[in-house]
Amino acid sequence: MAVIVEDEPSAELLEEMGIEPPDTLFGLYQGTPLTERSWSPSSTLPDRIVIFQRPIEWACETEDEIVGTIGETVIHEFGHYFGLSEEEIEEIEERYWRGEADAETAGDEP
């Protein structure tokens, strides 16, 4: 898995994905979700998560907003990697914005 930052999505990528201005992408997962993989050896390229810097900066007014948007984007793209549904990803994103953490994962007792 590679996580990379690029300036912005190409016009070709946006067109391929059916995204028309002023809409854009903050991030993109490219690969096969874990839930859809065959575990036999293959010659596929490694999975990639791309974070697009400029669209995030353009959409945000403050540094804190940039940090939050990056966090949500990373959650969203890793959700695709793990094969989560859009509903499951949105639930996790909502918890992120509310500042909630799973007590077990955070190492805290409720």
Contacts in CASP RR format, 6 or more apart in sequence:
PFRMAT RR
TARGET T0000
AUTHOR 0000-0000-0000
METHOD contacts of the structure
MODEL  1
MAVIVEDEPSAELLEEMGIEPPDTLFGLYQGTPLTERSWSPSSTLPDRIV
IFQRPIEWACETEDEIVGTIGETVIHEFGHYFGLSEEEIEEIEERYWRGE
ADAETAGDEP
1 46 0 8 1.000
1 47 0 8 1.000
1 48 0 8 1.000
1 49 0 8 1.000
1 81 0 8 1.000
2 46 0 8 1.000
2 47 0 8 1.000
2 48 0 8 1.000
2 49 0 8 1.000
3 48 0 8 1.000
3 49 0 8 1.000
3 51 0 8 1.000
3 74 0 8 1.000
4 48 0 8 1.000
4 49 0 8 1.000
4 50 0 8 1.000
4 51 0 8 1.000
5 50 0 8 1.000
5 51 0 8 1.000
5 52 0 8 1.000
5 53 0 8 1.000
6 50 0 8 1.000
6 51 0 8 1.000
6 52 0 8 1.000
6 53 0 8 1.000
7 52 0 8 1.000
7 53 0 8 1.000
7 54 0 8 1.000
8 24 0 8 1.000
8 52 0 8 1.000
8 53 0 8 1.000
8 54 0 8 1.000
8 55 0 8 1.000
9 19 0 8 1.000
9 24 0 8 1.000
9 25 0 8 1.000
9 27 0 8 1.000
9 28 0 8 1.000
9 50 0 8 1.000
9 52 0 8 1.000
9 55 0 8 1.000
13 25 0 8 1.000
13 28 0 8 1.000
14 20 0 8 1.000
14 21 0 8 1.000
14 24 0 8 1.000
14 25 0 8 1.000
17 25 0 8 1.000
19 25 0 8 1.000
24 52 0 8 1.000
24 55 0 8 1.000
25 52 0 8 1.000
25 55 0 8 1.000
26 51 0 8 1.000
26 52 0 8 1.000
26 55 0 8 1.000
26 56 0 8 1.000
26 59 0 8 1.000
26 69 0 8 1.000
26 73 0 8 1.000
27 49 0 8 1.000
27 50 0 8 1.000
27 51 0 8 1.000
27 52 0 8 1.000
27 73 0 8 1.000
27 76 0 8 1.000
27 77 0 8 1.000
28 49 0 8 1.000
28 50 0 8 1.000
28 52 0 8 1.000
28 77 0 8 1.000
29 47 0 8 1.000
29 48 0 8 1.000
29 49 0 8 1.000
29 77 0 8 1.000
29 78 0 8 1.000
29 79 0 8 1.000
29 80 0 8 1.000
29 81 0 8 1.000
30 47 0 8 1.000
30 48 0 8 1.000
30 49 0 8 1.000
30 50 0 8 1.000
31 44 0 8 1.000
31 45 0 8 1.000
31 47 0 8 1.000
31 48 0 8 1.000
31 81 0 8 1.000
32 44 0 8 1.000
32 47 0 8 1.000
33 80 0 8 1.000
33 81 0 8 1.000
33 82 0 8 1.000
33 83 0 8 1.000
34 81 0 8 1.000
34 82 0 8 1.000
34 83 0 8 1.000
35 82 0 8 1.000
35 83 0 8 1.000
36 83 0 8 1.000
47 81 0 8 1.000
49 74 0 8 1.000
49 77 0 8 1.000
49 78 0 8 1.000
49 81 0 8 1.000
51 70 0 8 1.000
51 73 0 8 1.000
51 74 0 8 1.000
51 77 0 8 1.000
56 66 0 8 1.000
56 69 0 8 1.000
56 70 0 8 1.000
56 73 0 8 1.000
57 66 0 8 1.000
59 69 0 8 1.000
60 66 0 8 1.000
60 69 0 8 1.000
71 96 0 8 1.000
72 93 0 8 1.000
72 96 0 8 1.000
72 97 0 8 1.000
75 89 0 8 1.000
75 92 0 8 1.000
75 93 0 8 1.000
75 96 0 8 1.000
76 89 0 8 1.000
76 93 0 8 1.000
79 88 0 8 1.000
79 89 0 8 1.000
79 92 0 8 1.000
80 89 0 8 1.000
84 92 0 8 1.000
95 101 0 8 1.000
101 108 0 8 1.000
103 109 0 8 1.000
103 110 0 8 1.000
END
